[in-house]
Amino acid sequence: MDRYLTENKAAACISIKASIAMLRDRTGTILSDVDLEQFIGTIATTLGKAILFDHHGDKAFRLGAG
């Protein structure tokens, strides 16, 4: 969690798609996608960041602060 916080501290928002891919690479199949989404949500709240949800590749929407 500390490493993820450090790496994303300067980001304007946190991409859910990129974050799940990165965390999946680090954790393998230990955590479900739902667990990863909750983790990312907790981090976004802690950092006061928006979560960027990718939609159909060329469109995106944000949820939260930032």
Residue pairs with C-beta under 8 A, 6 or more apart in sequence:
1 39
1 43
4 19
4 23
4 43
5 43
5 46
5 47
8 14
8 19
8 43
8 47
8 49
9 47
11 49
12 49
12 50
12 66
13 49
13 50
13 51
13 52
13 62
13 66
14 40
14 43
14 44
14 47
14 49
14 50
14 51
14 52
15 51
15 52
15 54
16 37
16 40
16 51
16 52
16 53
16 54
17 53
17 54
19 36
19 40
20 33
20 36
20 37
20 40
23 31
23 36
23 39
23 40
24 36
27 36
31 39
40 51
41 51
43 49
44 50
44 51
44 64
45 64
48 65
48 66
49 64
49 65
49 66
50 62
50 63
50 64
50 65
50 66
51 62
51 63
51 64
52 60
52 61
52 62
53 60
53 61
53 62
53 63
54 60
55 61
